[in-house]
């Protein structure tokens, strides 16, 4: 399986952004004197034109919604596809603009790997939002600044985000009862699964069970699917891979033929299922890695995955 690249807050501009019952997430920033001074022109989805008085020196990250979005605001661990335009708040110089028009949107995860100011700013947004965010140095690189992108230690940034698409933070479907002899799954409030593989021998063919039934878009052959997953070995119940541990969802193409970016058993588990579902799949060696060892996975291993289907990109 191809694993996602870790998203971190690095020095390059694009990397600024690449970097139970569920309560509505609480925004970590509010409108303020600085963000309210940012004037934004242009339609949602097109590259914006932002103007603001300089130097703009917010004391804390502020966020003003320019275009109202739909649904709940983004929360901890959630992934979104965005367009973003970045400006030096001291000089007004535009530093970066990407993800607008025909350009591919930029994936951002609201987690510890993304700059705090961007996380706080996006926590005010929802799918379809355009937000203007003013970020002080303390929520960026602090007093050191970032010379690689022309930011001094006293420079903040202004970011205009268009949130094109937001994915679920975890499966939100209705629980279903699985068959006898199938691994037991218990889900923590944040969505992380706990898995217990039974003592009985593994199934002879790949088997799929819906643990939670979602009601969103149906995954089709060739789709690029956004998921959270945990994989364990049937023999000893040990975890060999988990997107939950990396702190960010994974995204890959599932297909019954050429073009798939995952093992056949993983594709079989997802194609035909609906967004919002949690699926369990027992993957036999024939639909997994066969007689070839793969990292910590011994040759000939039967695998078990729990997969939360968060969206189709």
MARGU-406078 format. One line per field, with one value per residue: x, y, z of N, C-alpha, C in turn; residue in one letter; residue number from 1. Coordinates in steps of 0.1 Angstrom, whole numbers. Layout:
// MARGU-406078
n_east: [X,...]
n_north: [Y,...]
n_up: [Z,...]
ca_east: [X,...]
ca_north: [Y,...]
ca_up: [Z,...]
c_east: [X,...]
c_north: [Y,...]
c_up: [Z,...]
resn: [A,...]
resi: [NUM,...]
This chain:
// MARGU-406078
n_east: [8,5,17,6,23,38,25,39,49,69,96,90,66,43,42,33,7,6,16,-177,-206,-206,-196,-202,-174,-154,-145,-111,-103,-114,-132,-115,-99,-78,-83,-107,-100,-91,-97,-113,-114,-130,-144,-155,-133,-119,-87,-80,-80,-64,-65,-50,-43,-9,18,3,-4,-14,-23,-31,-41,-66,-98,-119,-150,-155,-170,-198,-198,-210,-225,-208,-181,-146,-127,-104,-80,-92,-94,-90,-95,-81,-78,-53,-40,-12,1,26,22,33,44,26,31,25,30,25,2,-21,-40,-63,-88,-81,-61,-49,-64,-51,-42,-49,-44,-59,-39,-12,10,7,11,3,-12,-25,-41,-57,-70,-84,-101,-123,-137,-158,-169,-170,-165,-150,-123,-107,-76,-56,-24,-2,34,39,23,34,66,77,101,123,115,112,134,137,113,110,102,105,113,94,73,40,15,-10,-36,-57,-82,-99,-122,-125,-134,-144,-135,-149,-141,-141,-157,-192,-215,-243,-242,-237,-244,-219,-209,-205,-173,-159,-135,-136,-145,-140,-147,-130,-138,-126,-125,-105,-99,-102,-90,-98,-87,-102,-97,-101,-93,-82,-104,-110,-112,-112,-130,-157,-171,-196,-192,-201,-228,-227,-242,-234,-217,-213,-185,-167,-152,-119,-120,-105,-100,-105,-94,-93,-74,-67,-44,-40,-22,-35,-25,-13,-26,-12,-5,4,2,-11,-31,-41,-22,-3,-15,-29,-53,-53,-50,-59,-60,-86,-91,-104,-88,-60,-41,-48,-38,-35,-35,-53,-73,-79,-91,-113,-127,-136,-148,-180,-190,-203,-196,-188,-191,-178,-157,-148,-123,-112,-83,-70,-39,-37,-51,-36,-3,7,32,53,73,65,78,70,53,49,57,29,9,-23,-44,-61,-82,-95,-115,-122,-144,-139,-143,-146,-122]
n_north: [-12,22,47,78,110,126,155,186,216,233,252,261,278,265,245,257,252,225,212,86,104,134,166,199,214,238,270,281,307,341,367,399,431,432,412,420,442,433,434,416,407,392,361,332,304,314,330,352,388,405,432,453,475,484,484,454,441,418,407,382,352,359,356,361,355,356,346,327,294,259,237,222,238,233,208,194,173,170,168,190,203,230,263,287,320,338,364,388,402,426,440,437,423,398,364,338,320,295,267,276,283,264,250,223,217,222,199,201,194,196,196,188,189,210,245,265,289,286,264,274,295,281,267,283,280,263,238,253,278,311,325,352,354,366,363,362,364,347,325,313,311,322,343,339,340,334,332,320,324,351,363,381,381,397,397,390,370,372,353,341,318,294,270,242,216,195,168,140,137,112,80,82,67,45,20,-15,-50,-75,-107,-139,-149,-130,-104,-83,-50,-20,14,44,76,96,83,63,29,0,-33,-67,-98,-129,-163,-183,-200,-181,-167,-183,-169,-135,-113,-90,-68,-45,-22,2,19,42,71,85,96,70,49,44,23,33,57,83,79,91,82,69,44,12,-14,-49,-79,-111,-133,-125,-102,-78,-44,-32,-11,22,50,66,68,83,107,119,116,91,91,76,59,36,5,-21,-31,-21,7,9,19,5,-27,-55,-65,-43,-25,-41,-39,-13,-4,3,8,33,68,78,53,27,1,-33,-56,-88,-98,-121,-138,-139,-117,-98,-94,-117,-142,-127,-110,-79,-52,-51,-72,-105,-130,-145,-137,-133,-105,-79,-52,-21,4,37,55,85,103,112,123]
n_up: [0,-8,12,27,23,49,64,70,88,70,55,29,7,-3,15,37,39,34,49,188,199,182,189,177,163,181,171,169,166,162,145,142,149,130,111,101,86,62,29,4,-30,-58,-71,-52,-54,-75,-80,-54,-47,-24,-1,24,52,58,81,91,122,139,172,180,163,139,124,97,81,47,26,32,44,42,65,94,112,105,123,148,135,110,75,47,13,-2,-16,-14,-7,2,21,30,61,70,48,27,5,-19,-13,-21,-42,-47,-58,-69,-94,-122,-110,-90,-58,-25,-1,34,68,99,123,145,129,111,107,136,133,109,114,134,120,99,115,117,95,70,47,15,24,22,38,56,71,97,109,136,143,165,161,139,129,151,168,152,126,90,68,43,30,31,55,84,119,131,114,104,87,62,52,26,24,4,10,-6,-4,23,44,62,97,109,106,104,103,109,135,128,132,131,116,133,144,132,134,164,169,185,189,197,212,195,171,167,161,182,180,181,172,165,179,161,129,101,75,43,20,10,31,37,59,69,94,104,89,64,47,25,-5,-30,-33,-62,-88,-95,-82,-62,-29,4,35,69,85,101,102,111,119,113,127,152,161,160,153,122,106,105,98,117,136,123,122,102,76,49,13,-17,-49,-56,-73,-93,-112,-133,-121,-95,-62,-40,-22,-36,-18,-2,-20,-28,-4,-3,-28,-39,-14,10,16,49,61,81,76,79,68,61,47,26,18,-10,-19,-7,2,-7,-11,-5,18,35,47,81,78,76,50,33,50,65,67,86,82,95,82,78,58,46,25,-10,-32]
ca_east: [0,13,13,6,34,35,23,46,50,82,99,85,53,32,42,26,-6,8,23,-189,-214,-196,-201,-198,-161,-154,-134,-100,-100,-126,-129,-109,-96,-69,-89,-118,-95,-87,-107,-110,-122,-130,-154,-150,-127,-109,-76,-85,-72,-66,-58,-51,-33,3,19,-8,3,-24,-17,-34,-47,-80,-104,-132,-155,-159,-181,-203,-198,-221,-222,-200,-167,-135,-122,-92,-77,-100,-87,-98,-89,-82,-70,-48,-32,-5,7,34,13,40,46,15,36,19,41,21,-12,-22,-52,-75,-91,-78,-50,-53,-65,-41,-47,-45,-50,-58,-32,1,20,4,14,-8,-20,-33,-51,-67,-77,-93,-112,-135,-142,-165,-169,-176,-161,-138,-120,-95,-69,-44,-16,10,46,39,16,42,79,82,111,133,109,115,141,135,101,111,95,113,108,83,63,30,10,-24,-40,-71,-85,-112,-123,-133,-140,-140,-138,-153,-130,-142,-169,-203,-226,-251,-236,-243,-238,-211,-211,-197,-160,-153,-128,-144,-140,-145,-142,-128,-146,-119,-126,-95,-105,-95,-93,-95,-89,-106,-87,-104,-84,-87,-113,-102,-113,-113,-144,-159,-183,-199,-194,-210,-233,-228,-252,-228,-214,-208,-172,-167,-139,-111,-121,-95,-107,-98,-98,-85,-74,-57,-42,-34,-19,-44,-18,-10,-33,-3,-8,15,1,-23,-31,-45,-9,4,-22,-35,-60,-46,-57,-53,-70,-89,-96,-103,-78,-48,-43,-50,-27,-36,-36,-66,-83,-83,-100,-126,-135,-141,-157,-194,-194,-207,-189,-194,-191,-167,-157,-138,-120,-102,-76,-62,-26,-39,-55,-27,11,11,43,64,72,64,81,68,43,56,51,18,0,-37,-45,-74,-82,-107,-113,-133,-144,-141,-148,-140,-116]
ca_north: [0,34,55,93,118,134,170,193,230,235,266,265,284,256,237,264,245,210,208,87,115,144,179,209,219,252,278,285,321,349,380,409,444,430,404,428,452,427,435,405,408,380,350,320,295,321,336,364,400,410,445,456,485,478,470,447,434,412,402,368,348,363,350,367,348,365,339,318,280,250,226,225,243,223,205,187,161,170,172,198,207,244,273,297,331,342,377,393,412,438,447,435,415,384,354,325,318,282,259,283,281,250,244,213,222,218,192,206,186,204,188,194,191,222,257,268,300,281,255,283,302,272,263,292,278,251,236,264,291,319,332,360,351,374,354,369,356,336,313,309,306,330,354,335,342,324,339,314,330,365,367,384,377,406,397,380,368,372,342,339,304,290,256,236,203,191,154,137,134,98,74,87,59,37,7,-27,-62,-83,-121,-146,-153,-118,-96,-74,-36,-9,27,54,88,103,75,53,16,-11,-45,-80,-109,-141,-174,-192,-198,-170,-171,-188,-159,-121,-111,-76,-65,-31,-20,13,21,56,74,95,92,56,47,37,19,44,69,87,79,96,72,65,29,5,-28,-58,-92,-120,-143,-120,-90,-67,-33,-30,2,30,64,73,71,94,120,125,106,87,93,68,54,22,0,-36,-34,-13,20,9,23,-3,-41,-58,-67,-30,-20,-48,-35,1,-1,0,13,47,77,77,40,20,-12,-43,-65,-98,-99,-133,-135,-138,-103,-89,-94,-130,-149,-118,-102,-65,-46,-60,-82,-117,-136,-154,-132,-128,-92,-74,-37,-13,15,48,62,99,111,109,135]
ca_up: [0,-8,24,25,27,62,62,80,86,66,51,16,9,-4,27,47,41,32,61,197,194,178,191,167,167,185,164,178,164,160,138,151,142,119,100,95,77,50,18,-6,-42,-67,-68,-46,-64,-84,-72,-48,-46,-10,2,38,55,63,85,98,133,149,185,180,150,137,112,92,70,36,19,41,39,46,75,106,110,106,136,150,127,98,63,37,1,-1,-23,-4,-11,13,20,42,67,72,36,18,-7,-20,-13,-27,-45,-53,-55,-74,-108,-127,-102,-80,-45,-16,11,47,79,111,133,151,118,104,115,145,128,98,120,141,110,92,124,116,81,67,32,8,30,20,50,56,83,100,118,142,143,175,155,128,133,162,166,141,112,80,58,30,23,32,67,95,132,135,103,104,74,59,43,21,22,-1,13,-17,0,36,46,76,106,112,101,112,100,120,138,124,138,122,118,143,139,126,145,171,167,194,184,207,208,184,159,166,164,189,173,187,162,172,179,150,118,92,64,32,10,15,36,40,68,72,109,105,75,61,37,16,-19,-32,-39,-75,-94,-100,-73,-52,-17,16,45,80,85,109,98,120,114,119,136,165,164,161,143,113,99,109,95,130,143,116,125,90,67,37,1,-28,-59,-55,-86,-95,-123,-133,-116,-81,-54,-28,-25,-41,-8,2,-30,-27,8,-5,-40,-36,-1,10,25,63,65,86,70,82,58,62,34,25,12,-24,-21,0,-3,-12,-5,-3,30,32,60,93,74,71,38,35,61,64,73,89,82,98,73,79,45,49,14,-23,-36]
c_east: [9,8,14,19,30,34,29,46,65,84,93,70,42,31,36,13,-5,13,13,-198,-204,-202,-195,-184,-162,-143,-124,-96,-114,-122,-124,-106,-88,-76,-100,-113,-91,-99,-103,-120,-120,-140,-147,-145,-117,-98,-81,-75,-74,-58,-61,-41,-21,10,7,-1,-7,-16,-20,-41,-62,-85,-117,-137,-160,-171,-185,-203,-210,-216,-214,-186,-157,-130,-109,-91,-84,-91,-96,-89,-91,-74,-65,-39,-26,2,16,26,20,41,35,19,30,31,38,6,-13,-35,-65,-76,-89,-67,-56,-54,-54,-47,-41,-52,-48,-53,-19,11,18,6,1,-17,-30,-44,-62,-76,-88,-104,-124,-142,-150,-164,-176,-173,-150,-135,-107,-89,-57,-37,-4,22,46,32,22,55,85,92,121,128,112,121,139,123,100,103,105,106,96,72,53,26,-5,-26,-54,-73,-98,-112,-132,-140,-135,-144,-142,-140,-129,-155,-181,-216,-232,-244,-244,-236,-231,-213,-202,-184,-152,-146,-137,-137,-147,-139,-141,-136,-139,-119,-116,-102,-96,-100,-89,-98,-92,-95,-90,-95,-90,-96,-104,-103,-115,-128,-145,-172,-184,-201,-203,-215,-235,-239,-247,-226,-209,-194,-172,-153,-132,-112,-108,-102,-99,-103,-89,-85,-64,-56,-35,-31,-29,-37,-16,-16,-24,-6,5,14,-12,-22,-34,-32,-1,-3,-29,-42,-51,-56,-51,-64,-73,-95,-95,-93,-66,-51,-45,-37,-26,-37,-51,-77,-88,-93,-113,-134,-142,-151,-171,-199,-197,-198,-196,-194,-178,-167,-146,-136,-109,-96,-67,-49,-27,-43,-47,-13,16,22,55,62,72,66,79,57,50,49,39,8,-14,-38,-59,-73,-95,-105,-125,-132,-149,-146,-141,-135,-118]
c_north: [12,43,70,99,126,149,177,208,233,249,270,270,274,247,244,257,230,205,198,98,127,158,188,214,234,259,282,300,328,361,390,421,442,423,411,439,447,427,424,407,395,370,339,310,301,328,350,375,406,423,448,467,478,489,466,438,429,406,387,365,352,358,356,360,358,359,328,303,272,241,231,230,231,220,197,174,160,174,180,200,222,251,283,307,337,355,380,404,425,447,447,427,401,374,341,326,304,276,266,280,266,243,234,220,216,211,198,197,195,196,195,196,203,234,261,278,295,272,264,290,293,266,271,289,265,249,247,278,298,327,340,358,360,366,362,359,344,324,308,303,314,340,351,339,331,331,333,319,345,371,369,380,385,405,386,377,370,361,342,325,303,275,249,223,200,176,151,134,119,93,78,79,52,24,-5,-39,-71,-98,-127,-150,-141,-110,-85,-60,-27,4,37,67,96,95,64,39,8,-24,-57,-91,-121,-152,-183,-190,-187,-176,-175,-178,-145,-118,-97,-76,-50,-30,-9,17,36,58,84,89,77,56,39,33,31,57,71,89,84,88,74,50,25,-9,-36,-71,-102,-129,-138,-107,-78,-57,-32,-17,9,44,72,77,82,108,126,113,103,89,85,63,40,17,-15,-40,-25,1,21,12,15,-18,-44,-59,-54,-24,-27,-43,-21,3,-6,4,28,55,78,64,36,6,-21,-53,-75,-100,-111,-129,-132,-123,-93,-89,-107,-136,-140,-110,-87,-57,-55,-70,-94,-122,-145,-150,-129,-115,-88,-58,-32,0,24,55,76,108,106,122,138]
c_up: [0,3,20,30,39,58,73,77,83,60,38,17,7,8,39,50,40,45,69,191,192,180,180,172,171,178,174,175,160,151,148,142,130,108,93,86,64,40,7,-18,-50,-62,-61,-57,-73,-75,-67,-49,-33,-9,17,41,61,71,93,109,143,161,186,166,150,124,109,80,59,28,29,36,44,56,87,102,111,120,136,142,114,86,53,25,-1,-13,-13,-11,2,11,32,48,70,59,26,6,-7,-21,-20,-30,-52,-49,-60,-89,-112,-119,-92,-66,-36,-4,24,58,92,123,137,140,110,113,123,140,117,104,127,130,103,102,124,103,80,52,25,13,23,32,49,70,85,111,123,141,153,170,142,132,144,159,155,127,103,68,44,23,25,44,78,108,137,124,105,89,74,49,39,18,15,2,3,-13,14,38,60,84,110,106,110,109,112,122,133,131,127,125,129,136,133,137,151,170,177,190,195,203,196,171,158,169,173,183,181,176,170,171,167,138,108,81,52,20,17,19,40,49,70,87,112,91,73,50,27,2,-19,-39,-52,-79,-100,-92,-65,-38,-5,28,58,81,96,104,108,113,121,130,150,169,165,150,135,105,104,106,107,137,136,118,113,82,55,25,-10,-37,-56,-69,-85,-105,-121,-127,-101,-73,-41,-32,-29,-30,-2,-7,-29,-15,5,-16,-37,-23,-1,20,39,69,72,82,76,71,62,49,35,17,-3,-28,-13,-6,-7,-4,-3,10,27,45,72,90,69,58,42,46,56,72,76,90,87,91,75,65,47,37,1,-29,-51]
resn: [X,X,X,X,X,X,X,X,X,X,X,X,X,X,X,X,X,X,X,X,X,X,X,X,X,X,X,X,X,X,X,X,X,X,X,X,X,X,X,X,X,X,X,X,X,X,X,X,X,X,X,X,X,X,X,X,X,X,X,X,X,X,X,X,X,X,X,X,X,X,X,X,X,X,X,X,X,X,X,X,X,X,X,X,X,X,X,X,X,X,X,X,X,X,X,X,X,X,X,X,X,X,X,X,X,X,X,X,X,X,X,X,X,X,X,X,X,X,X,X,X,X,X,X,X,X,X,X,X,X,X,X,X,X,X,X,X,X,X,X,X,X,X,X,X,X,X,X,X,X,X,X,X,X,X,X,X,X,X,X,X,X,X,X,X,X,X,X,X,X,X,X,X,X,X,X,X,X,X,X,X,X,X,X,X,X,X,X,X,X,X,X,X,X,X,X,X,X,X,X,X,X,X,X,X,X,X,X,X,X,X,X,X,X,X,X,X,X,X,X,X,X,X,X,X,X,X,X,X,X,X,X,X,X,X,X,X,X,X,X,X,X,X,X,X,X,X,X,X,X,X,X,X,X,X,X,X,X,X,X,X,X,X,X,X,X,X,X,X,X,X,X,X,X,X,X,X,X,X,X,X,X,X,X,X,X,X,X,X,X,X,X,X,X,X,X,X,X,X,X,X,X,X,X,X,X,X,X,X,X,X,X,X]
resi: [1,2,3,4,5,6,7,8,9,10,11,12,13,14,15,16,17,18,19,20,21,22,23,24,25,26,27,28,29,30,31,32,33,34,35,36,37,38,39,40,41,42,43,44,45,46,47,48,49,50,51,52,53,54,55,56,57,58,59,60,61,62,63,64,65,66,67,68,69,70,71,72,73,74,75,76,77,78,79,80,81,82,83,84,85,86,87,88,89,90,91,92,93,94,95,96,97,98,99,100,101,102,103,104,105,106,107,108,109,110,111,112,113,114,115,116,117,118,119,120,121,122,123,124,125,126,127,128,129,130,131,132,133,134,135,136,137,138,139,140,141,142,143,144,145,146,147,148,149,150,151,152,153,154,155,156,157,158,159,160,161,162,163,164,165,166,167,168,169,170,171,172,173,174,175,176,177,178,179,180,181,182,183,184,185,186,187,188,189,190,191,192,193,194,195,196,197,198,199,200,201,202,203,204,205,206,207,208,209,210,211,212,213,214,215,216,217,218,219,220,221,222,223,224,225,226,227,228,229,230,231,232,233,234,235,236,237,238,239,240,241,242,243,244,245,246,247,248,249,250,251,252,253,254,255,256,257,258,259,260,261,262,263,264,265,266,267,268,269,270,271,272,273,274,275,276,277,278,279,280,281,282,283,284,285,286,287,288,289,290,291,292,293,294,295,296,297,298,299,300,301,302,303,304,305,306,307,308,309,310,311,312,313]
